[in-house]
């Protein structure tokens, strides 16, 4: 079959991008400077977050590979024919489309853009062995190096435009939180409460970002025993009086994840639960005070451990105390070098954005059973940090009647 392996689909005009042209040029320049310093001739990004960060294109894989090829001369997204002209319209840079007519046309497309020589950077934390083997065959005269950690470090320091964007996302989460509380009533199924919150957030994003793609925003609303995990999906369980509840609103705007998480109780809270809730709130408040430039992630975790240990609750803690925000989602991306855990040495810096989110879990059958979690997003400045989450926390605000 004599059909082309690569094509161009210049269908329509380039869209209004999430950030200014200068923002993308600045990101690409920092990357190219790093390439020059490290003698890297070409970078082939394959992850959703890597491609999105440098080009504003957010791909939907559906089993197909995607790439962003960066050289000193140009930046080109490599996308599947199934997407039509959408990648062309959304990429800050050029676009090359590969077709399905022949096997492995994706790698053929890369060969049209990348020289089989020198040093090629790859995201080793993302690429599969099968694709790595095929890249090795396609570029058998080149040397591969891992660029995932260095790029993660670059992404962890946010620009002013990024911070403004993340603040918008936090505002949207606050709106989603208010909508969620509005939907809570006795007998309300978790999924109906979550849907009401998600709809409010999507509509708000559409209002604030009329040129954006509306995708991936979601809500987890858990009740009773379902609060025991931070990432438990919604179910059909119905809210009952005295239930512990978890509010989890996640706005997704152009690949940027922002979260709001709160412990709530419906109608009333028993004494054992109230005590546990207040302890977790104490850790949360102390944790926000500890977030500032010059402090190592692990030192924050170790300091907060002392409070939980004082109350005999250290073993009830289920994960780290917070993490970086930016281009990430529950199914892609993570700036793992900026997590508030005992094994992370990273020192916090100005323009990092991190959460404080302590959680304890008490198993069913024990007094105060359930999962307790608060979550605020903090932006680091020259000498301190400020909270961009405005939804209130604690027993004085979140016993819903």
C-alpha positions as CSV (number, residue, x, y, z in Angstrom):
1,X,0.0,0.0,0.0
2,X,1.6,3.2,-1.2
3,X,0.4,5.6,1.5
4,X,2.5,8.3,3.3
5,X,4.0,7.5,6.7
6,X,4.0,11.2,7.8
7,X,1.8,14.1,6.8
8,X,1.1,17.7,7.8
9,X,-2.4,18.8,8.9
10,X,-2.4,22.6,9.1
11,X,-6.2,22.6,9.9
12,X,-7.2,26.0,11.3
13,X,-5.3,28.7,13.2
14,X,-3.1,28.4,16.2
15,X,-5.2,28.8,19.4
16,X,-4.8,31.3,22.2
17,X,-2.2,29.6,24.4
18,X,-2.4,29.0,28.1
19,X,0.6,31.3,28.7
20,X,2.2,34.1,26.7
21,X,4.5,33.3,23.8
22,X,7.4,34.7,25.9
23,X,6.7,32.2,28.7
24,X,7.1,29.3,26.3
25,X,10.2,30.8,24.7
26,X,11.7,31.3,28.1
27,X,11.0,27.6,29.0
28,X,12.5,26.4,25.8
29,X,15.5,28.7,26.1
30,X,16.3,27.3,29.6
31,X,16.0,23.8,28.2
32,X,18.3,24.6,25.2
33,X,20.8,26.2,27.5
34,X,20.9,23.0,29.6
35,X,21.3,21.0,26.4
36,X,24.2,23.1,25.3
37,X,25.9,22.8,28.7
38,X,25.4,19.0,28.7
39,X,26.3,18.5,25.1
40,X,22.9,17.1,24.3
41,X,22.0,17.5,20.6
42,X,18.3,16.6,20.7
43,X,15.7,15.8,23.4
44,X,12.7,13.5,22.6
45,X,10.0,14.1,25.3
46,X,7.4,11.3,25.5
47,X,5.5,12.1,28.7
48,X,2.3,14.0,28.8
49,X,3.8,16.5,31.3
50,X,7.1,17.0,29.5
51,X,5.3,17.7,26.1
52,X,2.7,19.9,27.7
53,X,5.2,22.0,29.7
54,X,7.2,23.0,26.6
55,X,4.5,23.2,23.9
56,X,1.1,23.6,25.5
57,X,-0.1,20.4,23.8
58,X,-1.8,17.9,26.0
59,X,-2.1,14.5,24.3
60,X,-4.6,11.7,24.8
61,X,-2.5,8.5,24.1
62,X,-5.2,5.8,23.7
63,X,-2.3,3.3,23.1
64,X,-0.4,5.5,20.7
65,X,3.0,7.1,21.3
66,X,3.6,10.9,21.2
67,X,6.7,13.0,21.3
68,X,8.1,16.5,21.4
69,X,11.4,16.8,19.6
70,X,13.6,19.7,20.8
71,X,16.7,20.8,19.0
72,X,18.6,24.1,19.1
73,X,16.7,25.1,15.9
74,X,13.1,24.1,16.5
75,X,10.5,22.4,18.6
76,X,8.1,19.9,17.0
77,X,5.3,17.8,18.3
78,X,4.9,14.3,16.8
79,X,1.3,13.2,16.9
80,X,-1.1,10.6,15.6
81,X,-3.3,11.0,12.5
82,X,-6.3,10.2,14.6
83,X,-6.1,13.7,16.3
84,X,-6.4,15.6,13.0
85,X,-5.3,19.2,13.2
86,X,-5.8,19.6,16.9
87,X,-2.1,19.1,17.8
88,X,-1.1,21.6,15.1
89,X,-3.5,24.2,16.5
90,X,-2.3,23.7,20.1
91,X,1.4,23.2,19.8
92,X,3.7,26.1,20.5
93,X,6.1,25.1,17.8
94,X,5.8,22.9,14.7
95,X,3.8,19.7,14.3
96,X,4.4,16.5,12.3
97,X,1.7,13.8,12.0
98,X,2.4,10.1,11.6
99,X,-0.1,7.7,10.1
100,X,-1.2,4.1,10.8
101,X,-0.7,2.8,7.2
102,X,2.6,1.1,8.1
103,X,4.0,-0.3,11.4
104,X,6.1,1.9,13.6
105,X,5.6,5.1,11.6
106,X,6.1,7.0,14.9
107,X,9.7,6.0,14.9
108,X,10.0,6.9,11.1
109,X,8.7,10.3,12.0
110,X,11.3,10.8,14.6
111,X,14.0,9.8,12.1
112,X,12.9,12.7,9.9
113,X,13.5,15.1,12.8
114,X,16.4,13.7,14.7
115,X,19.9,13.0,13.5
116,X,21.3,9.5,14.0
117,X,24.3,10.9,15.8
118,X,25.5,12.6,19.0
119,X,23.6,12.6,22.3
120,X,19.8,12.3,22.6
121,X,18.0,13.0,25.8
122,X,15.0,10.8,26.8
123,X,12.7,10.6,29.8
124,X,13.8,7.3,31.3
125,X,11.1,7.6,34.0
126,X,8.4,7.4,31.3
127,X,9.5,5.5,28.3
128,X,8.8,1.8,28.1
129,X,11.5,-0.8,27.3
130,X,9.7,-1.7,24.1
131,X,9.9,1.8,22.8
132,X,13.4,2.3,24.1
133,X,14.5,-0.7,22.2
134,X,12.9,0.6,19.0
135,X,14.5,4.0,19.5
136,X,17.9,2.2,20.0
137,X,17.3,0.5,16.6
138,X,16.3,3.8,14.9
139,X,19.2,5.8,16.3
140,X,21.9,3.1,16.6
141,X,24.7,5.6,16.1
142,X,23.6,8.0,18.9
143,X,24.0,7.9,22.7
144,X,21.0,8.2,25.0
145,X,21.0,10.1,28.3
146,X,18.3,10.5,30.9
147,X,16.9,14.1,31.2
148,X,13.9,13.4,33.4
149,X,15.4,14.5,36.7
150,X,17.0,17.7,35.3
151,X,13.8,18.7,33.6
152,X,11.8,17.9,36.8
153,X,14.1,20.3,38.7
154,X,13.5,23.0,36.1
155,X,9.7,22.6,36.3
156,X,9.7,22.7,40.1
157,X,10.6,26.5,40.0
158,X,7.5,28.3,38.8
159,X,7.4,31.5,36.7
160,X,5.2,34.4,37.7
161,X,2.7,33.4,35.0
162,X,2.6,29.8,36.3
163,X,1.9,31.0,39.8
164,X,-0.9,33.2,38.6
165,X,-2.3,30.2,36.7
166,X,-2.1,28.0,39.8
167,X,-3.8,30.6,41.9
168,X,-6.7,30.6,39.4
169,X,-6.9,26.8,39.8
170,X,-7.0,27.2,43.6
171,X,-9.9,29.7,43.3
172,X,-11.8,27.2,41.1
173,X,-11.2,24.5,43.7
174,X,-12.7,26.8,46.4
175,X,-15.8,27.2,44.2
176,X,-16.0,23.4,43.8
177,X,-15.7,23.0,47.6
178,X,-18.6,25.3,48.2
179,X,-20.7,23.4,45.6
180,X,-19.9,20.1,47.2
181,X,-21.0,21.3,50.7
182,X,-24.2,22.6,49.0
183,X,-25.0,19.1,47.8
184,X,-24.5,17.3,51.1
185,X,-27.6,16.0,52.7
186,X,-28.8,12.8,54.4
187,X,-29.1,10.0,51.9
188,X,-27.2,11.8,49.2
189,X,-25.0,9.3,47.2
190,X,-21.3,10.1,47.0
191,X,-21.3,10.3,43.2
192,X,-24.2,12.9,43.1
193,X,-22.4,15.1,45.6
194,X,-19.1,14.8,43.5
195,X,-20.9,15.5,40.2
196,X,-22.4,18.8,41.6
197,X,-18.9,19.9,42.6
198,X,-17.2,18.9,39.3
199,X,-19.9,20.7,37.2
200,X,-19.4,23.9,39.2
201,X,-15.6,23.8,38.6
202,X,-15.8,23.0,34.9
203,X,-18.2,25.9,34.3
204,X,-16.0,28.2,36.2
205,X,-12.9,27.1,34.2
206,X,-14.9,27.7,31.0
207,X,-15.7,31.2,32.2
208,X,-12.1,32.1,33.1
209,X,-10.4,30.3,30.2
210,X,-12.7,30.4,27.2
211,X,-10.0,29.3,24.8
212,X,-9.0,26.2,26.9
213,X,-9.8,22.5,26.4
214,X,-12.1,21.5,29.2
215,X,-10.9,18.1,30.4
216,X,-9.8,16.1,33.5
217,X,-11.3,18.2,36.3
218,X,-12.8,15.9,38.9
219,X,-14.0,15.5,42.5
220,X,-13.6,12.7,45.0
221,X,-16.1,12.8,47.7
222,X,-15.8,10.0,50.3
223,X,-18.0,9.1,53.3
224,X,-17.6,6.8,56.3
225,X,-15.2,3.9,55.7
226,X,-14.5,5.2,52.2
227,X,-12.4,8.1,53.7
228,X,-9.6,5.7,54.7
229,X,-7.6,6.2,51.5
230,X,-6.5,9.5,50.0
231,X,-7.4,8.5,46.4
232,X,-10.5,6.3,46.9
233,X,-13.0,6.7,44.0
234,X,-16.5,7.8,44.6
235,X,-19.1,5.2,45.2
236,X,-22.9,5.1,45.6
237,X,-22.7,5.0,49.4
238,X,-25.2,7.4,50.9
239,X,-24.3,10.1,53.5
240,X,-25.6,9.4,57.0
241,X,-25.7,11.6,60.1
242,X,-22.5,11.5,62.0
243,X,-20.5,10.5,59.0
244,X,-16.9,11.6,58.5
245,X,-16.6,13.0,55.0
246,X,-13.6,13.8,52.7
247,X,-13.9,16.7,50.3
248,X,-11.4,16.5,47.4
249,X,-11.8,19.0,44.5
250,X,-9.3,18.9,41.7
251,X,-9.3,21.6,39.0
252,X,-7.3,20.8,35.9
253,X,-6.6,23.8,33.6
254,X,-4.3,23.1,30.6
255,X,-2.6,20.2,32.4
256,X,-2.1,22.0,35.7
257,X,-3.4,20.2,38.8
258,X,-4.6,22.1,41.8
259,X,-6.3,20.5,44.8
260,X,-8.5,21.3,47.8
261,X,-9.0,18.7,50.4
262,X,-10.9,18.9,53.7
263,X,-12.3,16.8,56.5
264,X,-16.0,17.3,57.1
265,X,-18.6,15.8,59.4
266,X,-22.3,15.6,58.6
267,X,-24.8,16.8,61.3
268,X,-22.5,16.1,64.3
269,X,-19.1,14.8,65.4
270,X,-18.5,12.4,68.3
271,X,-15.9,13.2,70.9
272,X,-13.3,10.7,69.7
273,X,-13.5,11.9,66.2
274,X,-13.3,15.5,67.3
275,X,-10.1,14.9,69.2
276,X,-8.4,13.2,66.2
277,X,-9.6,15.9,63.8
278,X,-8.2,18.7,66.1
279,X,-4.8,16.9,66.3
280,X,-4.6,16.7,62.5
281,X,-5.6,20.3,62.2
282,X,-2.8,21.2,64.7
283,X,-0.3,19.4,62.5
284,X,-1.7,21.1,59.4
285,X,-1.3,24.6,60.9
286,X,2.2,23.9,62.2
287,X,3.2,22.4,58.8
288,X,2.1,25.6,56.9
289,X,4.3,27.6,59.3
290,X,7.3,25.4,58.5
291,X,7.1,25.9,54.7
292,X,9.6,28.6,53.7
293,X,12.8,29.0,51.6
294,X,15.9,27.3,52.9
295,X,14.1,24.4,54.6
296,X,14.7,20.9,53.5
297,X,11.6,18.8,52.7
298,X,12.7,16.0,55.0
299,X,13.1,18.4,58.0
300,X,9.5,19.5,57.7
301,X,8.4,15.8,57.8
302,X,10.6,15.0,60.7
303,X,9.4,18.0,62.7
304,X,5.7,17.2,62.1
305,X,6.3,13.5,63.0
306,X,7.0,14.7,66.5
307,X,3.5,16.1,67.0
308,X,1.9,12.9,65.8
309,X,4.3,10.8,68.0
310,X,3.3,12.9,71.0
311,X,-0.3,11.8,70.5
312,X,0.5,8.2,69.7
313,X,-0.6,8.7,66.1
314,X,2.6,8.5,64.1
315,X,1.7,5.0,62.8
316,X,-1.7,6.3,61.7
317,X,0.0,8.6,59.2
318,X,-0.4,7.2,55.6
319,X,1.8,9.3,53.3
320,X,4.1,12.3,53.0
321,X,3.0,15.8,54.2
322,X,2.8,17.5,50.8
323,X,4.2,17.8,47.3
324,X,4.9,20.2,44.4
325,X,2.3,21.6,42.1
326,X,2.4,22.4,38.4
327,X,2.0,20.2,35.3
328,X,0.8,17.0,36.8
329,X,-2.3,14.9,37.3
330,X,-3.4,11.7,39.0
331,X,-2.5,9.8,35.8
332,X,0.6,11.6,34.7
333,X,3.4,13.7,35.9
334,X,5.0,14.3,39.3
335,X,7.8,16.5,40.6
336,X,9.0,13.8,42.9
337,X,12.0,15.7,44.1
338,X,9.8,18.2,45.9
339,X,7.8,16.0,48.3
340,X,7.6,16.6,52.0
341,X,8.9,13.2,53.1
342,X,11.7,11.9,55.3
343,X,13.7,10.7,52.3
344,X,13.7,13.9,50.2
345,X,16.7,16.2,50.7
346,X,15.5,19.0,48.4
347,X,15.7,22.5,49.9
348,X,12.6,24.7,49.3
349,X,13.2,27.8,47.1
350,X,11.4,30.9,46.1
351,X,8.7,30.2,43.4
352,X,8.2,26.6,44.4
353,X,4.5,25.7,45.0
354,X,3.9,23.0,47.5
355,X,1.0,21.6,49.6
356,X,0.7,20.9,53.2
357,X,-1.6,17.9,53.6
358,X,-1.3,15.7,56.7
359,X,-3.5,12.6,56.9
360,X,-4.1,10.0,59.6
361,X,-6.3,6.9,59.2
362,X,-8.1,5.1,62.0
363,X,-9.4,1.6,61.1
364,X,-13.0,0.7,61.3
365,X,-14.0,-0.6,64.7
366,X,-11.8,1.9,66.7
367,X,-13.1,5.1,68.2
368,X,-13.0,7.9,65.6
369,X,-12.6,5.6,62.7
370,X,-12.0,7.2,59.3
371,X,-9.4,9.2,57.3
372,X,-8.6,12.8,58.4
373,X,-7.0,15.1,55.9
374,X,-6.6,18.8,55.3
375,X,-4.8,20.3,52.3
376,X,-3.7,23.9,51.5
377,X,-1.5,25.0,48.6
378,X,1.5,27.3,49.5
379,X,3.5,29.6,47.2
380,X,7.1,30.3,48.4
381,X,8.4,33.9,48.3
382,X,11.8,35.4,49.0
383,X,11.6,34.7,52.7
384,X,8.3,33.1,53.5
385,X,5.2,31.5,51.9
386,X,1.5,32.4,51.5
387,X,-1.6,30.2,51.3
388,X,-3.6,30.4,48.1
389,X,-6.4,28.1,49.4
390,X,-9.2,30.1,50.9
391,X,-11.7,27.3,51.9
392,X,-11.8,27.1,55.7
393,X,-10.7,24.0,57.6
394,X,-11.4,22.6,61.0
395,X,-14.4,21.7,63.3
396,X,-15.6,25.3,63.7
397,X,-16.3,25.5,59.9
398,X,-16.9,22.0,58.6
399,X,-19.6,20.3,60.6
400,X,-22.2,20.4,57.9
401,X,-25.8,20.7,59.1
